[in-house]
Amino acid sequence: MTSEHSWPDYYGVTVDRPPWHTVTEAIALFAAEDSAARPAEPRLAVDLGCGAGRDARELLRSGWLVLAIDTEHDAIDALRAATPSEDLPRLDTLVADIGSFILPPCDLINASVSFQFLDAAAYARTLEQIAAALKPGGRFCGLLYGDRDEAASDPAYTCPSPDAIRGWLADFEIESWNEREEDGTMALGDPHHIHLVEVVARRR
Ligand SMILES: C[S@@+](CC[C@H](N)C(=O)[O-])C[C@H]1O[C@@H](n2cnc3c(N)ncnc32)[C@H](O)[C@@H]1O
């Protein structure tokens, strides 16, 4: 266990942090397409393991409908408390396990540093579900722990290789891909060897 499991502390530290670059990139890619043919209806994004909602709130700010899911009531409470009142009507929240949740049809699925908590079977099932739920032209974006992350030696975590992640994304066009490996610190200050795959991918 690391202090990342002190979820209320984690949410307190991250609630005011900016969105991850992967979600802002995905939003920009949709916006670039909109200039050619703007959709009549707002699009739906699902944020898997939303935490205090740094990504969900950016999606709302950009006009999206958002379904934000987390196992922790504290996460959903923090997200709702930090969401501007004008954006709340477009926010739906759910306390649920993403490993056993049936995803609705949607345009964007975001998962920022949350999938490592799934066991291997739930991880694979969730990736299958993502491919099934995304409409053609929809996108997946997120930050996924890689197999050289320090957490990979802990059986409580699932940290696939970048090659395995690419394999799962065979039905996607990879629009942005970055592997980050460094000795850094976690949100609550613990030193940690980080290996992250940062990806934005478009469903074919
Ligand atoms: C490291 S935090 C990241 C939160 C947020 N995405 C961010 O980037 O700030 C991981 C989040 O995933 C949630 N989580 C872990 N396992 C989950 C599961 N099986 N289903 C839903 N949420 C889960 C945790 O409660 C936590 O809020």
The ligand as an SDF file (V2000), in Angstrom:
LIG
                    3D

 27 29  0  0  0  0  0  0  0  0999 V2000
   -4.6870    7.7780   -8.9200 C   0  0  0  0  0  0  0  0  0  0  0  0
   -6.3880    8.1960   -8.8660 S   0  0  0  0  0  0  0  0  0  0  0  0
   -6.6090    9.1570  -10.3580 C   0  0  0  0  0  0  0  0  0  0  0  0
   -7.8290   10.0290  -10.3000 C   0  0  0  0  0  0  0  0  0  0  0  0
   -8.0260   10.9450  -11.5060 C   0  0  0  0  0  0  0  0  0  0  0  0
   -8.2380   10.1940  -12.7180 N   0  0  0  0  0  0  0  0  0  0  0  0
   -6.8390   11.8720  -11.6450 C   0  0  0  0  0  0  0  0  0  0  0  0
   -6.0900   11.7470  -12.6130 O   0  0  0  0  0  0  0  0  0  0  0  0
   -6.6580   12.7090  -10.7540 O   0  0  0  0  0  0  0  0  0  0  0  0
   -7.2060    6.6870   -9.2840 C   0  0  0  0  0  0  0  0  0  0  0  0
   -8.7000    6.7260   -9.0490 C   0  0  0  0  0  0  0  0  0  0  0  0
   -9.2410    5.4960   -9.5570 O   0  0  0  0  0  0  0  0  0  0  0  0
  -10.2420    5.0630   -8.6710 C   0  0  0  0  0  0  0  0  0  0  0  0
  -10.4030    3.6150   -8.8450 N   0  0  0  0  0  0  0  0  0  0  0  0
   -9.5230    2.6510   -8.5250 C   0  0  0  0  0  0  0  0  0  0  0  0
  -10.0250    1.4450   -8.8500 N   0  0  0  0  0  0  0  0  0  0  0  0
  -11.2440    1.6760   -9.4030 C   0  0  0  0  0  0  0  0  0  0  0  0
  -12.2490    0.8210   -9.9230 C   0  0  0  0  0  0  0  0  0  0  0  0
  -12.1170   -0.5110   -9.9670 N   0  0  0  0  0  0  0  0  0  0  0  0
  -13.3860    1.3790  -10.3870 N   0  0  0  0  0  0  0  0  0  0  0  0
  -13.5500    2.7400  -10.3430 C   0  0  0  0  0  0  0  0  0  0  0  0
  -12.6170    3.5850   -9.8570 N   0  0  0  0  0  0  0  0  0  0  0  0
  -11.4890    3.0660   -9.3880 C   0  0  0  0  0  0  0  0  0  0  0  0
   -9.7460    5.4680   -7.2830 C   0  0  0  0  0  0  0  0  0  0  0  0
  -10.7820    5.5230   -6.3540 O   0  0  0  0  0  0  0  0  0  0  0  0
   -9.1190    6.8170   -7.6000 C   0  0  0  0  0  0  0  0  0  0  0  0
  -10.0470    7.8620   -7.4340 O   0  0  0  0  0  0  0  0  0  0  0  0
  1  2  1  0
  2  3  1  0
  2 10  1  0
  3  4  1  0
  4  5  1  0
  5  6  1  0
  5  7  1  0
  7  8  2  0
  7  9  1  0
 10 11  1  0
 11 12  1  0
 11 26  1  0
 12 13  1  0
 13 14  1  0
 13 24  1  0
 14 15  1  0
 14 23  1  0
 15 16  2  0
 16 17  1  0
 17 18  1  0
 17 23  2  0
 18 19  1  0
 18 20  2  0
 20 21  1  0
 21 22  2  0
 22 23  1  0
 24 25  1  0
 24 26  1  0
 26 27  1  0
M  CHG  2   2   1   9  -1
M  END
$$$$
